[in-house]
Amino acid sequence: MLSKRTSGVLRGLAILAVLGIWLGIGAVGGQAQGKLSSVQTNDAAASLPSSAESTKAAELSAAFVTSESLPGLVVITSASGGALTPQQLTAVTDFAGSVAAIGVPGAGPQDPQTIGDALTAPPVVVPSKDGEAALITFSLDAALTDTPLADGESLTPTVVTALREALAAELADSGLTMWLTGPAGFVADLVVAFGGIDTVLLLVALVAVLLILGVVYRSPILPFVVILTAVFALCLAGLVVYHLADAGTLVLNGQAQGILSILVVGASVDYSLFVVARYREELGRVAHPVQAMRVALRASFEPVLASAGTVTAGLLCLLLSDLASNRSLGPVAAIGIVSAFLGAMTLLPAMLLVGGRRSRGAFWPRVPHLVMAEEATSAAVVPTTGLWARIAHFVARHDRRVWVITALALAACAAFVPTLNASGTSESAIFLTQVDSVDGEKVLAEHFDGGNVQPATVIAPEVDLDAVLASATGVDGVVSAAAVTADSGTGQPGAPAQGPLTVIDGLVRIDVTTAAAADTQEGVETVAALREAVHAVSADALVGGAAAERLDTQQAGTRDLQVIVPVVLAVILVILMLLLRSVLSAVLLMAANVLSFGAALGVAAIVFNHVFGFPGADPTVPLYAFCFLVALGVDYTIFLMTRVREETITHGTREGVVRGLTVTGSVITSAGVVLAATFAALGIIPLIFLAQIAFIVAFGVLLDTIVVRTLLVPALVHDIGGAVWWPSSLDRGAPEPTAIATDTVVV
């Protein structure tokens, strides 16, 4: 046997080793976290499966153009209204001729030095038919758009910013108003919107959590220990995700990066709260902090592992998605959860124990003192007074009334789920703030056919050309349709069709101009009708283009919702059965959380439609919300029910419910508030998708914490009694005392 002195030295070395490892992770992972934006891919087309019709059409369509491009549009009108003067048109034409010479800021020796080096063709000026606007069209080489420049910035937003500055400097004195829109403009504005993820979003989340922890612990030390645990866990997650994304193993987009930051911070703090709460509880019974931490980790490990495992398993179900962006979010988020678990189970205990016997000081000024004999059992330590004791006894006295009324209220909220419009939104609707690309698109629609910029493309057998042209032009919303000829495959938007018909491997390409722009929902609906019409006359025809990609993305999102939701439910149900060793309790808890999710989504539908006035939602919004809410909502039930199960062994089910709710009420509520606050921080990113996720998850977590875990679940379990553990006979023969023990300790 080792002496106490030797054991103490080994413990100290182990603690220092853990801290050293995490410091190394923080040093390397912090740099990787800062570089995550450089490995993002926000191209919707790259997310589509190879089986999607638009993907197949894009592969065949590439042979008909000299180079792939990303179009950009500069819309120009007179500041005073009315027709453009000849002098103004001359100024616009002169500016278009000077675009190619504008330098690219931040370019290195191997980068394009001027905008002209990044273009597939010279800019073209197109006056509107009404004479009140002019359009400068340019096309960036698609092969260069995602390539980072020497300063680390992407080419597209750099070129767009340079053009906007040049427009303001050179045309402002000509009495003109300018907007830069089109796909290039939208990409640039998206990059700016996501620019807050690395710094602002994380700072807002951490400050919100720090304030909440200050209220919870009323200690100047402990909140920073918990926050440091979350920050180092995020460094570990960022390190792993960066290298996987850089190697092309997974696709990281701006949405996934933002969710990763929020999820890691929220989960790390949640797990830390439970470990700290149990540690504080044990400090009331044992003299040495190391002994208290050993017992606390032993008691916390199973429920925290089950919680992390449930969330991880639920998120990994996203691997079943047809969309690469959804598939990658699963492992990205799972990596974040595992990192949070490791931080809470290793780094947090090491920081709390680094002071040795003086480690109790981390709780200063509310330092827990030894109040019970060391051999006292944890099941006997339950407060008999306070808010949560009163709530627990109220639920016990009125169990059936409480769960029936609560269930009916949740069902009433869930009844509004069908009113949630989750069929998709226009590109311009994704921004919550005023941006140049959205404003420009509105002006563009007033003076030009929006579908000219990114026409729908139909790849069809040459023998079906006439039938396809006739069917396409007969679709409502289609302005024109023309086959690609030898002189029209330049990659330049609006290039005239001249010369002989281009036929490749017996196939022709037909460009279909729609009245609505490809990045609008109206354009998507037009392409859906176009597909039906074309397929009716040519079974081998394929319809592609930007609008078709959006259509396929939305359809894949709807399919994912139908496939992934049942799998997530089945996986979490199995985990609950294994954890609780019970079938009935697992089914009841799963039903309660599904009802809670339905209520959250129903309330979100009301708020989105009648308060915020959102135009709709993407199909991935309810999918992401489901994966996060059901998995995270089950977390709080797991923490409650594992404690109820622990108390049931000694005191029986009904008193176990009272004792379990009493002792876990404060920490679970704190955890729920923290997680809700971190997800709410997503709302600072001015994008409708993240704002909707932020509201649904934040509201849903609070609903789970305050209503489902506090009222519905304990009341239901208390009403059913020992039968809830079926087929286990957990409390068979266990006493059912009429009053709980009077031993108290501050939890």
Rosetta blueprint (number, residue, H / E / L):
1 M L
2 L L
3 S L
4 K H
5 R H
6 T H
7 S H
8 G H
9 V H
10 L H
11 R H
12 G H
13 L H
14 A H
15 I H
16 L H
17 A H
18 V H
19 L H
20 G H
21 I H
22 W H
23 L H
24 G H
25 I H
26 G H
27 A H
28 V H
29 G H
30 G H
31 Q H
32 A H
33 Q H
34 G H
35 K L
36 L H
37 S H
38 S H
39 V H
40 Q E
41 T L
42 N L
43 D L
44 A H
45 A H
46 A H
47 S H
48 L L
49 P L
50 S L
51 S L
52 A L
53 E H
54 S H
55 T H
56 K H
57 A H
58 A H
59 E H
60 L H
61 S H
62 A H
63 A H
64 F H
65 V L
66 T L
67 S L
68 E L
69 S E
70 L E
71 P E
72 G E
73 L E
74 V E
75 V E
76 I E
77 T E
78 S E
79 A L
80 S L
81 G L
82 G L
83 A L
84 L L
85 T L
86 P H
87 Q H
88 Q H
89 L H
90 T H
91 A H
92 V H
93 T H
94 D H
95 F H
96 A H
97 G H
98 S H
99 V H
100 A H
101 A H
102 I L
103 G E
104 V L
105 P L
106 G L
107 A L
108 G L
109 P L
110 Q L
111 D L
112 P L
113 Q L
114 T E
115 I H
116 G H
117 D H
118 A H
119 L E
120 T L
121 A L
122 P L
123 P L
124 V E
125 V E
126 V E
127 P E
128 S L
129 K L
130 D L
131 G L
132 E L
133 A E
134 A E
135 L E
136 I E
137 T E
138 F E
139 S E
140 L E
141 D E
142 A H
143 A H
144 L H
145 T H
146 D L
147 T L
148 P E
149 L L
150 A L
151 D L
152 G L
153 E L
154 S E
155 L H
156 T H
157 P H
158 T H
159 V H
160 V H
161 T H
162 A H
163 L H
164 R H
165 E H
166 A H
167 L H
168 A H
169 A H
170 E H
171 L H
172 A H
173 D H
174 S H
175 G L
176 L E
177 T E
178 M E
179 W E
180 L E
181 T E
182 G H
183 P H
184 A H
185 G H
186 F H
187 V H
188 A H
189 D H
190 L H
191 V H
192 V H
193 A H
194 F H
195 G L
196 G L
197 I H
198 D H
199 T H
200 V H
201 L H
202 L H
203 L H
204 V H
205 A H
206 L H
207 V H
208 A H
209 V H
210 L H
211 L H
212 I H
213 L H
214 G H
215 V H
216 V H
217 Y H
218 R L
219 S L
220 P L
221 I L
222 L H
223 P H
224 F H
225 V H
226 V H
227 I H
228 L H
229 T H
230 A H
231 V H
232 F H
233 A H
234 L H
235 C H
236 L H
237 A H
238 G H
239 L H
240 V H
241 V H
242 Y H
243 H H
244 L H
245 A H
246 D H
247 A L
248 G L
249 T L
250 L L
251 V L
252 L E
253 N L
254 G H
255 Q H
256 A H
257 Q H
258 G H
259 I H
260 L H
261 S H
262 I H
263 L H
264 V H
265 V H
266 G H
267 A H
268 S H
269 V H
270 D H
271 Y H
272 S H
273 L H
274 F H
275 V H
276 V H
277 A H
278 R H
279 Y H
280 R H
281 E H
282 E H
283 L H
284 G L
285 R L
286 V L
287 A L
288 H L
289 P H
290 V H
291 Q H
292 A H
293 M H
294 R H
295 V H
296 A H
297 L H
298 R H
299 A H
300 S H
301 F H
302 E H
303 P H
304 V H
305 L H
306 A H
307 S H
308 A H
309 G H
310 T H
311 V H
312 T H
313 A H
314 G H
315 L H
316 L H
317 C H
318 L H
319 L H
320 L H
321 S L
322 D L
323 L L
324 A H
325 S H
326 N H
327 R H
328 S H
329 L H
330 G H
331 P H
332 V H
333 A H
334 A H
335 I H
336 G H
337 I H
338 V H
339 S H
340 A H
341 F H
342 L H
343 G H
344 A H
345 M H
346 T H
347 L H
348 L H
349 P H
350 A H
351 M H
352 L H
353 L H
354 V L
355 G L
356 G H
357 R H
358 R H
359 S H
360 R H
361 G H
362 A H
363 F H
364 W L
365 P L
366 R L
367 V L
368 P L
369 H L
370 L L
371 V L
372 M L
373 A L
374 E L
375 E L
376 A L
377 T L
378 S H
379 A H
380 A H
381 V L
382 V L
383 P L
384 T L
385 T L
386 G L
387 L H
388 W H
389 A H
390 R H
391 I H
392 A H
393 H H
394 F H
395 V H
396 A H
397 R H
398 H L
399 D H
400 R H
401 R H
402 V H
403 W H
404 V H
405 I H
406 T H
407 A H
408 L H
409 A H
410 L H
411 A H
412 A H
413 C H
414 A H
415 A L
416 F L
417 V H
418 P H
419 T H
420 L L
421 N L
422 A L
423 S L
424 G L
425 T L
426 S L
427 E H
428 S H
429 A H
430 I H
431 F E
432 L L
433 T L
434 Q L
435 V L
436 D H
437 S H
438 V H
439 D H
440 G H
441 E H
442 K H
443 V H
444 L H
445 A H
446 E H
447 H H
448 F L
449 D L
450 G H
451 G H
452 N H
453 V L
454 Q L
455 P L
456 A E
457 T E
458 V E
459 I E
460 A E
461 P E
462 E H
463 V H
464 D H
465 L H
466 D H
467 A H
468 V H
469 L H
470 A H
471 S H
472 A H
473 T H
474 G L
475 V L
476 D L
477 G L
478 V E
479 V E
480 S E
481 A E
482 A E
483 A E
484 V L
485 T E
486 A L
487 D L
488 S L
489 G L
490 T L
491 G L
492 Q L
493 P L
494 G L
495 A L
496 P L
497 A L
498 Q L
499 G L
500 P L
501 L E
502 T L
503 V L
504 I E
505 D L
506 G L
507 L E
508 V E
509 R E
510 I E
511 D E
512 V E
513 T E
514 T E
515 A L
516 A L
517 A L
518 A L
519 D L
520 T L
521 Q H
522 E H
523 G H
524 V H
525 E H
526 T H
527 V H
528 A H
529 A H
530 L H
531 R H
532 E H
533 A H
534 V H
535 H H
536 A H
537 V H
538 S L
539 A L
540 D L
541 A L
542 L E
543 V E
544 G E
545 G L
546 A H
547 A H
548 A H
549 E H
550 R H
551 L H
552 D H
553 T H
554 Q H
555 Q H
556 A H
557 G H
558 T H
559 R H
560 D H
561 L H
562 Q H
563 V H
564 I H
565 V H
566 P H
567 V H
568 V H
569 L H
570 A H
571 V H
572 I H
573 L H
574 V H
575 I H
576 L H
577 M H
578 L H
579 L H
580 L H
581 R L
582 S L
583 V L
584 L H
585 S H
586 A H
587 V H
588 L H
589 L H
590 M H
591 A H
592 A H
593 N H
594 V H
595 L H
596 S H
597 F H
598 G H
599 A H
600 A H
601 L H
602 G H
603 V H
604 A H
605 A H
606 I H
607 V H
608 F H
609 N H
610 H H
611 V L
612 F L
613 G L
614 F L
615 P L
616 G L
617 A L
618 D L
619 P L
620 T H
621 V H
622 P H
623 L H
624 Y H
625 A H
626 F H
627 C H
628 F H
629 L H
630 V H
631 A H
632 L H
633 G H
634 V H
635 D H
636 Y H
637 T H
638 I H
639 F H
640 L H
641 M H
642 T H
643 R H
644 V H
645 R H
646 E H
647 E H
648 T H
649 I H
650 T H
651 H H
652 G L
653 T H
654 R H
655 E H
656 G H
657 V H
658 V H
659 R H
660 G H
661 L H
662 T H
663 V H
664 T H
665 G H
666 S H
667 V H
668 I H
669 T H
670 S H
671 A H
672 G H
673 V H
674 V H
675 L H
676 A H
677 A H
678 T H
679 F H
680 A H
681 A H
682 L H
683 G H
684 I H
685 I L
686 P L
687 L E
688 I H
689 F H
690 L H
691 A H
692 Q H
693 I H
694 A H
695 F H
696 I H
697 V H
698 A H
699 F H
700 G H
701 V H
702 L H
703 L H
704 D H
705 T H
706 I H
707 V H
708 V H
709 R H
710 T H
711 L H
712 L H
713 V H
714 P H
715 A H
716 L H
717 V H
718 H H
719 D H
720 I H
721 G H
722 G H
723 A H
724 V H
725 W H
726 W L
727 P L
728 S L
729 S L
730 L L
731 D L
732 R L
733 G L
734 A L
735 P L
736 E L
737 P L
738 T L
739 A L
740 I L
741 A L
742 T L
743 D L
744 T L
745 V L
746 V L
747 V L
